[in-house]
Every structure is written in structure tokens, then in C-alpha cells.
Amino acid sequence: MTPGAILALIGGLAAALGHAPFHLWPVAIPGLILTIGAVAAAPSARGAFWRGWLAAAGYFAVTLHWIVEPFLVDAATHGWMAPFALFLLAGGLALFWGLAGAFAARLGPTPPTRALAFALLLSSAEILRGYIFTGFPWAMPGYIWVETPVRMTAALVGSYGLTTLTLLAAALVGSAQTSRLAAAVGVVLLAGLWVAGERLESGAVAGAPLGTVGLVHPGIPQAEKWQAEKVPGHIESLIGLIAKASDTRPDMIALPESAVVYPLDAATGTLTALSGAARDATLILGINRREDGNWYNSLVSLAPGGVPTETYDKVHLVPFGEYIPFHLSILRAMAATTSNGFTPAKAVRLIDTPLGRALPLICYEGIFPGHVFRAGERADYLLLLTNDAWFGKFAGPYQHFDQARFRAIEQGLSVVRVANEGLSAVIDPRGQAADPLGLDERGAHVAPVEAGYATLFSRTGHTPLLAFLSVSLIALWIGKRRNIIAKRPTSV
């Protein structure tokens, strides 16, 4: 391995430490600078590809190491798959960074230009990996700012836009050896992000209250959740937690994804008992639903008495976790059901709740910045039901929670987030959450939900960013072509 490749790998590993549970953004920024510099200094497109791939392989191996956890729930059956899952996921996602490096090497005639090209192409690759093969935009570089005021700039440009600005700043700062002006611009850009974030945070005014919600956090280990002999005890525990939440008379009580393991059509008695514990509050919970031979990962809203008033089926399913792509029977053991998994709903839509119109997000749907726009109308708040028991207890649940914080900032909306294990809290439109119910905790908590405000990003979406990236890359390509033409020998 060459010194440049080693530097790229070290840079990727350092950049990963900016994410939860470490939140070491002062380490992550130098890591990104080192990575971009190493890729830009590669002597060939092939070398740039491998340096980009190595940096990303280290980056994703650290940030996504929790991917082994679902295979360890039943380790005797699925444990052997865990190392392969991590290797394939980290190595596969690293291809995006590698290809960005290879194209940057062809686009930039000098290391500073290649660094700039790599930052732009890497930003484009990060967007692409959020969509291709159903998408997986987990651990994008912009998330390293979640514990700083810089996170608030996502209200202007979104998480992808913040990622782009971060990478551009790193590329410019890394040009210090060849261009002090570029490095100064990079430092000013980073400082500008910080100042803009502070002003957005200090200038934000709390919205009017929409009402109060009771969050029920069951804390049931995944290995026990579906054991038939333990389900009655889980239901009794839920009844007690709902009753505790109802003591302060909230407007609504929310339970996590798949809170009830019985299918909706077989759970009438259970739903009546749960609703009774909620007294006069509307009860919203996750449950599986079957219809015409299809299974759906769903949310149901219950009026007092246990009568369903709203159902919502998950649209964006987890490949292999919730359905089997192409119905490959050899991989069926990895799915959430004994068949080929769940069927996706056809449309994202809002539902009526006592707190206003809510956009439901079931687990995985909360990691996609663009998913919220698919409803076609603005919600009063976001309602996220999840089961983070699959993600272990170290990094996965905290990273998942941080992404929900960015959805709140981007849209300027509160997020009511309730998890089985993981973190349950009401996240305000500034991405802050008070007293979340955490890992290894079983309890109920009542919190107010505030009205949001329309952010610039909620109005424009990704259009300005896509236009900027397109124009910038075309400009670099034109510059490259002109440079080639200028160097061609002329005949006499």
C-alpha cells in the first residue's frame, strides 16, 4: 500500500469519528481534508479510485459497523453472515467515493483542481447513493455538525447541501500548500457556516403549541419481542406504560413501530385494552397488516374504544430486512416475515391526528431527506415510529436519532419520535430534544409539540443544489477541454 493510500485510509477513519456516538467534528474535518488531498494527489485515475475507495471503506466500516447487530439477534442462525454484511456494505458504498475520485482525476489538470472536482463529484455521489438501489443515505458527511450550530444551515440548503459545503471547504483548506487564497476561502466558508448556524439558532422563535403527546418507550429486546410465551407480558407492560402516560391527559399517545406483534385483523381485543388504558387520548401505534395475501408494515390510529380511524402503510421498505429483492428465495431467511416480506404502499400521505396533520415516517423512511416532499403537501409535524432494537446499543440508534434531528431542521417541523429501543423524544424544529427516553430504559414521557415554520429548504428542496453541482461540474469540464485544446500543437 502506497503512502498516499495509507493517508487516504487514515483520513476516512478520522472523518468517521465525526458521527455518533463520538461527535468528534474537530477530528472529522482534518480527516476530510486528508482524504481529499490524498485522492487529488494520486498519479492516475486508477490510483485516485483506489484511494477514494480505501478512504470510504474505512469511513463506512466505522460508521456502519452496527450493521452486524441484526444478524446477532439470532446469532446461531444468522451470525455467520455478520462480517460479510459489513464488508459488502462498506465496500459497496465505497465504490461511490472511488468512482468520484477516478472522474476527478480525469477532470482536474492540477491537484487543487482535482481536489475541487473530487469535492463536487463526491457530493454528487452522496446524493446518488441516497437514491440508487432504493438508496441508503446514512452517515453523510454533513451530519458531523449535528452537535454544533452549523447543523442549522440545513434549514437553508438541506443535509446534502451542508455536505457539499463541508466538502468544498475541506478541499479549499487542503490547498494551503499551493494556494493560500483558496485555503483562506475555505476557512472563511467554515467560519461562515458556523456564524450562519448561530444566527439561525439564536433567531429561531418557539412556535405555538400544537398539543401534548405521550411517548411510550417499551424497551423490549429484539430477541424477546416475537417470543409467543412473552407477548402477553409485553402487552401488560404496554398497558401500564400507556396508563402512566395518560395520567397527565395528553392529546395523543404514541407507541413505536410493530408495538403490537399480532396482525391488525387479529388484534381487536388487544387494541381495545390498549386504547382503554389511554382513556380519552387518541392512540397511535405500529402494527403489521394483511390484505389480499399481502403484508404491510403499518401505523394505526385508534379512537377511544379501540376503533381504528386511520391506517398508514410504509412506502419505503428496507431491502432484505423487509422484503426480498427479485424474490430470491435463498435470501428469504434475512426477511422480516416467512414469505417474501412486506409490500410497499403506493403513496406517501398525511394523516389526521389531534395535533394536526402529520406525515408518518416508519423507521427507515426517516433517513431520506427527500421523502418528506413525496406527500405533496406540508404537514404540521412529522410522526416517526421506529424499532431501533435492531441497531445495537452503541452507534446505530444514536446515528438514527441524529438523522431525525436533521429532518426537523430541514423542514422546520417538530418530530414526534417514538422507539421500542433507541431514543424516544419530541424533537423541536431546531433539532433539539429535551429528556429523551434512552437505551436500556422502559418508560413513558409526556412532552409538548410546537408548531413549525417554513424553511428555505422546505420551499426549494434540492433544486438549487443540483443546479449548482451541474453548473460547477460543467464549468470544470469546459475548462479541461479548453486546456487540452490550448496544448495541441498547431501546424504551420
ABEGO torsion letter per residue (X at the ends): XBAAAAAAAAAAAAAAAABOAAGBAAAAAAAAAAAAAAAAABABAAAAAAAAAAAAAAAAAAAAAAAAAAAAABAAAAAAAAAAAAAAAAAAAAAAAAAAAAAAAAABABAAAAAAAAAAAAAAAAAAAAABGGEBABGBAAAAAAABAAAAAAAAAEAAAAAAAAAAAAAAAAAAAABAAAAAAAAAAAAAAAAAAAAAAAABBBBBBAEBBBBBBAGBBAAAAABAAAAAAAAAAAAAAAAAAAAAGBABBBBBBGABABBAAAAAAAAAAAAAAAEABBBBBBBBBBBGGBBBBBBBBBBBGGBBABBBBBABBBBGAABBBGGBAAAAAABABABAEBBBBABBBBBBBAAEBBBBBBEAAAABAAAAAAAGBBBABBBBBBBAAAAEAAAAAAAAAAAAAAAAAAAGBBBBBBBABEBBBBBBAAGBBBGBBBBGBBBBBBBBBBBBBBBAAAAAEAAAAAAAAAAAAAAAAAAAAAAAAAABBBBX
